[in-house]
Amino acid sequence: MRDVRGAWAVAGAQLRKWHEEPVVVQSVRSAGAATVAYVIALRLSPEPAPLTAPLTALLVVQVTLYATLTTGIRRVNSVVAGVVVAIAFSVLVGLTWWSLALLILASLAVGHLVRVSEFVPEVAISAMLVLGVTRVGDTAWARVLETLIGAVVGLGCNLLFAPPVWVGAAGESIEDLARRVRRLMLRMGEEAAGRTPVEHATARLHEARRLDHDIVQVDAALRQAEDSLKLNPRVREGLLHRIVLRTGLDTLEICTVVLRVLARTLTDLAKERDPEPLFEPQVGATLEQLLSEVGDAVVSFAVLVTTDISQNAESAESRLAAELSTATATRDKLAQLLLDEVQRDARQWQLHGAVLTEVTRILDELDTEHRSRRLMEELDRGTREERERRDHLVRLRQRLRMSRRPRQPHSDRNRPPVSGRSL
């Protein structure tokens, strides 16, 4: 009986996990919106199989409400523009091999003119599909109707069923990036503690360069998370979440750049000292310890910027502060050891100083006071931009109200004021 209950508990937990998984939620929402759009189009469209409606709904129901609004408008514009171009060509020239080429060129040009962004090819596709049928007029307006149905259903689906928030996925990608940085630091520290062949140091440099590709992937996940926070009714402090994650990724990106420079410095040092060890045994051991402590601080920093609950955030900040304090003490010890070594042998003093400078730069970027100042600056800037945007909307609303007011007739405006004496 206990085994059965345990199995049911595991199955329930797995089901809840699938229910909360953004990919699963998005798939169900997209399938539901496409089905509803097809059912509505069957009743309203003259076409026997109005597949344009579910296709549009499937494409309009993006991962975020903000993307749905912007995408839906651009997609409807692209389809309508393609239909208008097809009607014009059907009246003038019809469908031939040379008119098809002109149709594609004209559709692409119109797509850029109406500013549909990534849906420029959709203008040409709509024009070709409409021009290739016999009853151009009926099919054209049916396609427009189906597109409108799909766009409205997709937008309504996101308004009724709030799209998933992708902050968790972005946080996981940020933490994974931090752990990859830590693993690279550990390998660099282990090699710096002994005799490092030039090819090994070069391999670490290539690994540091590959972190740039990881940054691009994390940035894409973060942009998706930022869009999911915009106009989402389930999120109250969307601006704060966006700024915390964005500034956190910016800090990690700076750390990866500095780490790449550090790998370049160690590679140059390996070339200079080959076949001798990079450092003296005590210096190498201290550098290995320092890179290990800095790697732990990088992971703690990532956990801090991706933590929502205040209590966990406070513990993560305390842990980060303690790790930075330990790493700073180790850095000071390494600085003294490097100074003693340079006084004995000043051949590679520039590279030794560069190693110390680059590690110090990473510690400064991870400093909690530096991050607090950065957050306050970004919050002030974000608040200022929202206020300016709100003031612009208020001025636009007032201008529209003024334009709606009935104007006084011209004859009345030129008529002199009536007074009792004139009567």
DOLO-884094 format. One record per residue: residue in three letters; x, y, z of N, C-alpha, C, O in turn. Coordinates in steps of 0.02 Angstrom, whole numbers, plus 50000, padded with zeros to 5 digits. Example, Ala and Ser with C-alpha at 12.3 -4.5 7.8 and 13.67 -1.06 7.14 Angstrom:
! DOLO-884094
ALA506604971650390506154977550390506604983550390507124983450423;SER506424988850354506844994750357506455000250394506705005750402;
END
This chain:
! DOLO-884094
MET500414994050000500005000050000500435006350000500285011249966;ARG500985006150040501435011850042501765012949974501865018649952;ASP501925007449940502225008149874501745011349825501945015449784;VAL501095009449830500605012349785500515019849799500495023949753;ARG500485021649864500415028649881501025032649859500975038249834;GLY501615029649868502225033049845502235034149771502455039349746;ALA501985028949734501975029649661501485035049640501615038949594;TRP500895035349674500405040549658500685047449675500565052249639;ALA501045047949730501335054349749501855056749698501875062549680;VAL502265051949675502765053749624502425055749559502635060549527;ALA501895052049541501545053749479501205060549484501205064449436;GLY500915062049544500605068549553501105074249550500975079449520;ALA501695073149581502215078249578502455079349507502575085049486;GLN502525073849470502745074449400502215078049358502385082049314;LEU501565076549372501035079949335501025087349350500925091449305;ARG501125089249414501145096349431501735099649398501695105449376;LYS502295096149395502885098949362502755100149288502935105349261;TRP502425095349254502255096249184501755101949175501785105749127;HIS501285102549223500785107749219501105114649225500885119449194;GLU501625115149266501965121449275502525122649225502815128049224;GLU502675117749183503215118649134502985123449080502465122249049;PRO503365128849066503135133749017503055130848947502595132948911;VAL503475126148928503415123248861502755119448854502415120048802;VAL502565115548905501935111848902501335116648900500865115648862;VAL501365121748943500815126648945500745130148878500185131048854;GLN501305132048849501275135548785501015131048730500635133348687;SER501195124648730500955120048679500195119148683499855119148632;VAL499945118348744499225117448754498845123748732498325123348700;ARG499115129548750498785135848731498775136748656498265138848628;SER499325135148623499355135948550498865131248515498515133248469;ALA498845124948537498385120048507497655122148518497255121648472;GLY497505124448577496815126548591496605132648551496055132848524;ALA497055137548545496895143548506496795141848432496335144448400;ALA497225137448405497155135648334496505131948321496175133048270;THR496305127548368495675123848360495075128448362494625127948321;VAL495075133048411494515137848416494465142248354493915143548330;ALA495035144448329495035148648269494755144848209494385147748169;TYR494925138548203494675134548147493925133648151493575134048101;VAL493665132248211492945131348220492575137648203492055137448170;ILE492815143448225492485149748209492515151248134492035153648105;ALA493095149948104493175151348033492725146947990492505149047936;LEU492575140848012492125136447975491435139547968491085138347918;ARG491225143448018490565146448017490545153047979490035154947951;LEU491105156647978491105163347950491435163747882491245168147842;SER491905159447866492265159947803491915155947749491645150547763;PRO491915158447687491605154547631492045148747608491805144547570;GLU492655148347630493095142947609492905136447644492715136547702;PRO492965130647609492785124247641493285122147695493095118847743;ALA493915124047687494425122247737494825128547754495365129547726;PRO494575132747797494915139147813495515138047859495485139747918;LEU496045135447832496635133947873497055140047889497505139747931;THR496925145647855497295151647871497155154047942497605156747975;ALA496545153147965496365155348033496765151648087497075154948128;PRO496765144948088497165141548139497915142748130498285142948180;LEU498145143648068498855145148057499035151848088499545152548121;THR498615156848077498745163448105498705163248182499125166248215;ALA498215159848209498155159348282498765155848311499015157748364;LEU499005150648277499595147048302500205151448303500625150948348;LEU500275155748252500855160048248500775166248292501275169048316;VAL500155168448303500055174448344500135172948418500395177048455;VAL499915167048440499975165248510500705163848524500925158148524;GLN501085169148536501785168448550501875166848624501395165848660;VAL502505166648645502645164548714502465169848765502415168348824;THR502355176148744502195181448791501615185448764501475185548704;LEU501265188848810500715193248791500975199248751500655201348703;TYR501535201948771501835207648735501995205648663501855209448617;ALA502295199748655502455197548587501835196048547501825197048487;THR501305193648580500675192348545500375198748517500155198848460;LEU500375204048557500095210348534500475213048474500185214848423;THR501135213348480501545216048426501545211448365501515213848308;THR501565204948376501585200248321500915200048284500895199848223;GLY500365200148321499705199848290499595205748243499335204848188;ILE499775211748265499675217648223500095217148160499855218548105;ARG500725215148167501165214748108500935209248060500985210048000;ARG500695203748087500485198248044499855200148004499815198747945;VAL499375203348036498775205548000498965210547946498715210147890;ASN499415215147962499625220047912499965216647852499855218547795;SER500375211547866500725208147812500235204447766500315204647705;VAL499745201047795499265197347754498825202047713498715200847654;VAL498585207447744498165212247708498565215447651498305216347596;ALA499195217247665499605220147612499715215347555499685217247496;GLY499835208947570499915203947517499285202947476499325202147415;VAL498715203147509498075202347473497965208247426497735207347369;VAL498105214347449498015220347407498475219947346498265221547290;VAL499095217947356499565217347300499315212047250499355213047190;ALA499055206447275498805201147231498205203447191498155201847132;ILE497755207147222497165209647186497385214347130497115214047075;ALA497865218747145498105223347094498415219647035498295221446978;PHE498815214447049499135210746995498625206646955498685205846895;SER498115203946990497615199946954497215204246905497005201846853;VAL497105210546923496735215046879497165217246820496915218046764;LEU497815218246832498245221146781498545215846735498475216446674;VAL498875210746762499265206146720499075198846728499185195046681;GLY498815196746783498685189646794499315186046816499805189146837;LEU499295179346811499845175246836500255172446778500005168146741;THR500865174746770501345172046723502015171446759502075173546817;TRP502525168746724503165167946757503485174746773503805175546825;TRP503405179546727503705186046739503295190246788503575194246826;SER502635189346787502215193046835502315190346906502255193946955;LEU502475183746910502625180946976503255184147006503275185747065;ALA503765185046963504375188246987504235195447009504475197647061;LEU503845199046968503675205946987503245206047050503325210547092;LEU502795201147057502375200747117502795199947179502675203247230;ILE503295195547177503715194347235504115200647253504155202647311;LEU504405203847201504785209947214504335215447243504525218847291;ALA503745216347214503295221447239503055219947310502995224447352;SER502925213547324502695211647391503235212847443503085215347497;LEU503845211047427504385212247475504495219647487504625221847543;ALA504445223647433504515230847441503955233747484504075237947528;VAL503335231447471502765233847512502845231647584502675235447630;GLY503105225547595503215223247664503685227647702503575228947761;HIS504215230047669504665234647703504345241547713504485244947763;LEU503915243547667503585250047675503095250147732503055255047769;VAL502715244747741502225244547796502535242347862502185241947913;ARG503185240847862503555239447923503265233547962503045234348020;VAL503265227847931503035221847965503605217647992503505212048015;SER504215220247990504805217148020504925210147993505045209347933;GLU504895205048038505065198348017504535195147972504645189647946;PHE503965198447963503425195647922503435198347850502935197847815;VAL503995201047828504045203347759503925197647710503555198547662;PRO504225191647719504065186147673503335184147673503085181547623;GLU502975185347729502275183647732501865187647682501355185247657;VAL502075193747666501735197747616501765194347548501255193747513;ALA502365192147529502435188647465502065181947464501765180147414;ILE502085178347520501735171947524500985172847515500665169147478;SER500705177747550499985179047544499805181047473499295178847447;ALA500215185247443500075187447375500085181547326499645181047283;MET500575177147331500615171447286500035166647295499755164047247;LEU499845165247359499295160747372498635163347344498235159647317;VAL498535169947352497905172847328497895173247253497375172047222;LEU498465175147222498495175847150498435169147114498225168847056;GLY498615163647147498615157147115497935153847111497875148647080;VAL497425156747141496755153747140496335156947084496535161947055;THR495765153947071495355156347016494945162447035494965167647002;ARG494565161747089494145167247111494555171647158494545170747219;VAL494895176347128495365180247168495005184447220495205184747278;GLY494485187647200494145192147246493875188647307494005190647364;ASP493485183147296493205179547352493745176647398493715177347459;THR494245173447367494775170447407495175175747445495385174547502;ALA495285181447414495675186647447495335188947511495645189247564;TRP494695190747505494355193147565494245187547616494225188847676;ALA494175181347592494125175747639494775174947679494765173547738;ARG495335175847644495975175347678496065180947730496325179747785;VAL495845186947712495875192447760495445190947821495655192047878;LEU494835188447808494385186847864494685181447908494665181947970;GLU494965176147878495265170847918495865173347958495965171248015;THR496245177747929496815180547965496585184548025496875184048080;LEU496065188648015495795192548071495525187948126495615189248185;ILE495185182648106494915177848155495485174748195495455174448256;GLY495995172448160496555169448195496915174248242497105172348297;ALA496995180448220497335185448262496915187048324497185187648379;VAL496265187948314495825189548372495805183748421495835184848482;VAL495745177648396495725171848440496385171148478496385169648538;GLY496955172048443497595171548477497685176848530497935175348584;LEU497475183048516497515188348566497045186948624497235187848682;GLY496435184748609495965183248663496195177548707496085177648767;CYS496535172648677496795167148717497315169548767497325167348825;ASN497735174148746498245176748793497945181448844498205182048900;LEU497385184748827497065189148876496685185048928496685186848987;LEU496365179648907495975175548954496425170848995496325169949055;PHE496915167948962497365163248995498075166248991498405166048939;ALA498275169049047498915172549048499485167949027499515162249051;PRO499925170148984500475165948961500965164549017500975168249066;PRO501365159349011501845157749064502385163049069502555166449021;VAL502645163649129503205168149143503855164149137503925158949169;TRP504305166549097504915162849081505505165049124506085163949105;VAL505365168049182505905170349225506295164349253506905164649259;GLY505945158949269506285153049295506775150149246507335148349264;ALA506565149649183507025146949132507625151449122508185149049113;ALA507505158049122508075162749116508535162249176509145162649168;GLY508255161549235508675160849295509095154549293509685154649312;GLU508805149049269509195142849263509765143649213510315141049225;SER509635147049158510175148049109510725152449136511315151349121;ILE510545157449177511055161649208511475157649258512095158349259;GLU511145153449298511525149349346511965144249309512525142949331;ASP511715141349255512135136649217512745140149188513295137249188;LEU512665146249165513235150049140513745151249196514345150549185;ALA513495152949255513955154149311514335147749330514925148049347;ARG513995142049328514345135849344514865133949291515385131249308;ARG514725135549228515225134249177515835138749187516405136649176;VAL515715144949207516275149449222516685146749280517295146949279;ARG516345144149331516695141449389517115135349370517685134749392;ARG516845130949329517225125049308517845127049269518375123949278;LEU517785132049227518375134349190518885137349237519485136349228;MET518665141149286519135143949335519495138549374520095139149387;LEU519135133249392519455127849429519995124449386520535122849411;ARG519845123249323520355120149280520955124749270521525122449269;MET520825131149262521385135849254521805136149317522415136649313;GLY521485135849376521855135949438522275129649448522845129949471;GLU521995123849430522365117649437522985117649392523515115349411;GLU522905120149331523475120349285523985125549306524585124549295;ALA523765131049335524235136249355524655134049414525205136749426;ALA524415129149453524785126849511525365122349493525785120849536;GLY525425120049431525975115649410526275117949345526205123849326;ARG526595113449311526885115049246526335114349193526065108949183;THR526195119849160525645120049112525935120149042526255125049023;PRO525825114949002526035115248932525645120748895525085122548914;VAL525955123248844525645128748806524985126548775524505130448773;GLU524955120248752524325118048720523755117648770523185118848752;HIS523905116048834523375115948884523125123048899522515124148904;ALA523585127648905523385134648917522985137348858522505141048867;THR523175135448797522805137548738522105134548737521625137748716;ALA522045128348758521385125148762520925128848810520335129648796;ARG521205131048868520795134948915520585141648883520035144048896;LEU521025144548843520845150848809520265149748760519815153848756;HIS520275144248724519725142748678519075141548716518535143548693;GLU519115138248774518515137348815518235144048838517625145048838;ALA518675148548857518445155248878518115158948820517635162648830;ARG518385158048761518075161348703517385158348687516935161848664;ARG517305151848698516655148648685516115151048733515525150048719;LEU516315154048788515815156748833515405162348801514845163848823;ASP515695165548750515315170748715514675167948683514165171248683;HIS514715161848656514115158748627513605157148682513005157848671;ASP513845155148741513385153948796513045160448817512455160448835;ILE513405165948815513115172448833512545174148784512035176748806;VAL512635172748721512115174148671511485170148686510935172748681;GLN511565163748703510985159548718510625161948782510015162248784;VAL511015163748833510715166148894510355172848882509825174048910;ASP510655177048840510335183448824509675182448788509195186148800;ALA509635177448744508995175948710508475173648761507895175748757;ALA508675169348808508205167048859507985172848903507405173148925;LEU508435177448917508265183148959507795187948922507345190748953;ARG507895188948858507435193148820506725190248820506235193848825;GLN506695183648814506045180348817505725181448886505125182648891;ALA506115180948938505855182149006505635189349015505125190649047;GLU506015194048987505825201048993505175202448957504755206148983;ASP505065199448899504425200348864503855197148902503295199748902;SER503985191448936503455188148974503235192249034502685191249060;LEU503665196849057503485201049115503085207149094502745210249135;LYS503125209049030502765214949007502025213348996501855208348966;LEU501605217649023500875217149014500595210649041500055208549021;ASN500955207349087500725201049115500355202449180500645205249226;PRO499705200449185499325202049246499565198249308499405200249364;ARG499955192849299500195189049356500835191849386501065189349437;VAL501115197049356501745199849379501615206949403501335211049366;ARG501805208449464501705215149493502315219649485502245225549469;GLU502905216949496503515220849494503935218649434504495216349442;GLY503645219349375503995217049315504625220949301505125218049280;LEU504615227549313505205231649301505785229549345506355229049321;LEU505645228249408506175226249454506475219549434507085218649435;HIS506045214749415506295208149394506735208849331507265205849327;ARG506505212849284506895213649222507575216749236508075214549209;ILE507595221849278508225225249291508695220749330509295220749317;VAL508435217049379508875212549418509195207249374509795206049379;LEU508795204149331509065199049287509545201949235510065199149221;ARG509355207649206509775210549154510445212849182510965211549152;THR510435216349239511075218549268511495212649291512105212849288;GLY511165207349314511535201349332511885198149273512465196249278;LEU511535197749216511855194949157512415199449132512925197049109;ASP512315206049136512845210749115513475209649157514025209849130;THR513385208649222513965207449265514315200949246514925200749243;LEU513935195649235514235189349215514585189849147515105186749136;GLU514305193849102514625194749037515295198249045515785196449013;ILE515325203249089515965206649102516465201749132517055201849115;CYS516225197449178516665192549209516945187649157517525185749161;THR516535185549110516775180949059517285184349013517765181148991;VAL517185190648999517685194348958518345194848995518875193648966;VAL518315196549059518935197049099519255190149106519875189549106;LEU518845184949112519125178149117519475176249053519985172949054;ARG519195178348996519535176948933520215180548930520705177748905;VAL520235186648955520875190348957521365186849004521965186448989;LEU521115184249060521545180649106521825174349074522415172649083;ALA521405170849036521645164849001522165166748949522645163048938;ARG522075172448916522585174848869523245176348904523785174748878;THR523195179448963523795180949001524165174649023524775174249018;LEU523795169649047524115163449067524415159749008524925156349014;THR524095160248950524375157148890525035160548870525515157148853;ASP525045167148873525675170648858526215168948909526795168248891;LEU526015168248972526495166549024526755159549014527345158249026;ALA526325154948991526555148048977527055148048920527535144148921;LYS526945152248869527425152548814528095155448837528625153248814;GLU528075160348882528685163548906529095158848950529705158848947;ARG528755154948992529115150949042529205143649023529505139849061;ASP528945141548966529015134648945529755132748939530135136348907;PRO529975127248969529595121749001529525122549077529335117649110;GLU529675128349105529635129349177528905130149198528475131749156;PRO528755129249263528075130449287527895137849280528325142149276;LEU527245139249278527025146149272527225150349332527445156049324;PHE527165147449393527315151049454527715146549501527775140449490;GLU527975149549551528275145749605527735141649640527145143549637;PRO527905136149674527395131749703526905135449749526305134349745;GLN527165139749794526715143149840526255148149804525665148849820;VAL526545151649754526135156349716525605152649675525035154849673;GLY525795147049644525305143249605524745140549648524165140649628;ALA524925138049708524405135449753523935140949775523325139849781;THR524205146849789523785152549810523325154749753522745156449765;LEU523595154949692523175156749635522625151649623522055153449607;GLU522775145249632522265140049626521715141049677521125140449662;GLN521915142449739521415143749791521005149849776520395149949786;LEU521325155149750520965161349735520455160249679519885162549685;LEU520645156849626520175155649571519595151149594519035152049570;SER519725146549638519185142449665518695146649705518085145849699;GLU518955151149746518515155449786518135160349742517545161749755;VAL518455163049691518105167549646517565163849607517025166649595;GLY517705157549587517195153649553516585152349597516015152649573;ASP516705150949661516135150149707515745156649714515125156549718;ALA516085162349714515745168749719515325170149657514795173149662;VAL515565168049599515185169049537514535165149540514005167749521;VAL514555158949564513945154949569513465158049621512865158449609;SER513735160249677513315163449728512995169849701512425171449717;PHE513365173549661513075179549631512495177749585511975181049585;ALA512575172549545512035170449500511425168249540510855169749521;VAL511525164649594510965162549636510625168649667510015168849673;LEU511015173649685510725179649715510275183349666509725185349685;VAL510495184249604510095188049556509495184249530509045187249501;THR509465177749540508905173749516508445171449573507985167549561;THR508555173949634508145171949691507595177049701507715183149701;ASP506975174649708506395178949716506215180249789506055185849808;ILE506245175049830506025175749900506545179749938507145178649933;SER506305184549977506765189250011507215185650061507805187450066;GLN506955180650097507365177150146507935173450112508505173750135;ASN507795169950058508315166450021508805171449991509405170049987;ALA508545177249968508995182249940509465184949992510055186249977;GLU509225185950054509665188350106510215183250123510785185150132;SER510035176850126510545171750140511045171350083511635170450094;ALA510795171950020511255171749963511715177749962512305177149945;GLU511465183549982511885189549984512405188950040512975191050031;SER512205186150097512695185150151513235180250131513825181350145;ARG513035174850097513535169950074514005173050023514605171850025;LEU513735177149978514155180449928514645185249961515225185549943;ALA514405189050010514845193850044515405190150081515985192450080;ALA515255184550112515775180650147516285177850098516885177950111;GLU516045175350041516505172549991516945177949960517525176849946;LEU516655183849949517065189249922517585191649972518145193249953;SER517405191750036517885193650088518465188650090519045190650096;THR518305182250086518835177050086519265177650024519885177250029;ALA518955178649967519335179249905519775185549905520335185449879;THR519535190949935519935197049938520555196049982521095198349965;ALA520475192450037521055190950080521565186650042522165187750047;THR521315181750005521765177549966522095181549910522685180349894;ARG521735186249881522025190549830522595194849858523115195649826;ASP522495197449918523025201349950523645197049964524215199249955;LYS523525190849985524085186349996524455184949931525075184849929;LEU524075183849876524385182649811524775188749788525305187949759;ALA524515194649801524865200849781525545201349815526045203249784;GLN525565199549879526215199849914526695194649887527285196049879;LEU526445188649874526875183349847527145185249778527725184049762;LEU526715188149736526935190249670527445195949674527915196249635;LEU527355200349722527835205749732528515202949752529035205149726;ASP528515198049797529155194949817529475191449758530085191749750;GLU529075188049717529365184549660529635189349608530155188049578;VAL529285194949596529525199849548530175202949572530615204449531;GLN530245204049637530865206849663531445202049654532015204249646;ARG531315195549654531845190649641531975189849567532555189249546;ASP531445189749527531515188749454530985192949419530395191449422;ALA531205198249386530735203149357530625201949282530435206549247;ARG530735195849259530675194749187529955195249162529835198249110;GLN529475192349198528775192449177528335196649225527775194749239;TRP528605202149248528225205949297527585208949267527095209849303;GLN527585210449201526975213149171526415207949171525845209549187;LEU526575201649155526065196449154525835194849225525245193449235;HIS526285194949273526085193749343525605199249366525095197949398;GLY525775205449349525325210849367524655210449332524135212249361;ALA524655208049270524025207349233523575202149266522965203149271;VAL523865196549288523465191349322523125194349383522535193149394;LEU523505198049423523215201049483522685206149466522165206549500;THR522795210049415522305215249395521655212149371521115214649387;GLU521705206849332521105203849304520675200349357520065200749355;VAL521005197049405520625194049460520285199449502519725198649524;THR520645204949513520355210449552519755213449516519265215349549;ARG519775213849451519205216549413518585212249422518035214849428;ILE518675205649422518095201149432517815202149501517205202449510;LEU518245202749551518005203849620517625210549625517115210849660;ASP517865215649592517515222149594516835221749561516355224849585;GLU516775217949507516125217249474515625213549517515025214849514;LEU515865208749557515415204849599515265208249665514855205749703;ASP515575213849680515485217149744514755219249753514445221849707;THR514495218149813513785219649826513635227149824513105229149800;GLU514095231349848513975238549845513975241049773513565245249754;HIS514435238349733514435240149662513785238149628513515241849587;ARG513535232249645512905229949615512325234249639511875235649599;SER512315236249702511765240349728511735247049691511195249449673;ARG512315250049681512325256449644512085255449573511715259549546;ARG512285249949542512075248649473511315247549470510985250049424;LEU511045244049519510315242849519509935249349528509435250549494;MET510175253649573509825260049584509855264349521509365267649504;GLU510415264449487510465268349425509985265649372509645269549338;GLU509965259049364509515256149314508785257049332508365258249288;LEU508625256549397507935257649418507715264849405507165266149382;ASP508155269549420507995276549407507905277749332507435281349312;ARG508335274849292508265275749220507625272549194507275275449153;GLY507475266349217506865263049196506235266749217505755267349179;THR506235269349279505665273249303505585279649264505025281649248;ARG506145282849247506105288949208505825287649138505415291449113;GLU506035282149107505785280449041505035278949043504665281048999;GLU504805275349094504095273949100503695280349112503135281049086;ARG503965284849152503625291149164503565295249100503045298149086;GLU504115295449062504095299148998503605295948950503245299548914;ARG503585289348948503115285948904502395287348926501955288348884;ARG502285287448992501615288849017501405296049001500835297348983;ASP501875300749009501725307748994501575308548919501145312548900;HIS501935304948877501805305248806501105302748790500755305748748;LEU500885297348823500215294748811499685299748836499165300448805;VAL499825303048892499355307948917499285313848869498725316148856;ARG499845316148842499815321648794499445319548731499075323448702;LEU499555313348709499205310948650498455310548662498055312248619;ARG498255308248722497555307848738497235314748741496665315648717;GLN497585319648769497315326448770497255329348700496775332948686;ARG497735327848657497705330348589497105327248552496775330648512;LEU496965320848565496395317648533495735320648559495265321548521;ARG495715322148624495105325348651494995332248621494435334048606;MET495525335948612495455342548583495215342148511494825346348488;SER495455336948475495235336348405494505334248399494185335548349;ARG494245330948452493545328748449493045334248468492455333548455;ARG493285339648498492825344948519492525348348457492895349748409;PRO491875349848458491575353348401491845360348394491855364248442;ARG492055361948334492325368548321491765373648310491235372048283;GLN491905379748330491415385048320491405387048246491935387548215;PRO490815388148217490775390048146491185396248132491275400648175;HIS491435396648070491865402148051491495408848055491785413948075;SER490865408748036490485414948037490385417448108490405423448121;ASP490295412648155490205414548225490845417248255490835421848295;ARG491425414248233492065416548261492215423648239492525427448276;ASN492005425548178492145432348153491635437448174491745443448166;ARG491075435248202490545439848222490755443548285491015440448331;PRO490655450148288490855453848348490425451948407489855449848398;PRO490695452548468490305450548527489685454948535489685460848519;VAL489165451648559488515455048568488495458148637488635454748686;SER488335464348641488275467748706487595470848712487235471548662;GLY487415472648772486775475648783486715482448749486175484448727;ARG487285486148744487255492848714487115492348640486775496648611;SER487375486948607487255486348535486535484548520486275486048466;LEU486195481348569485505479748558485075485948562484465485648554;
END
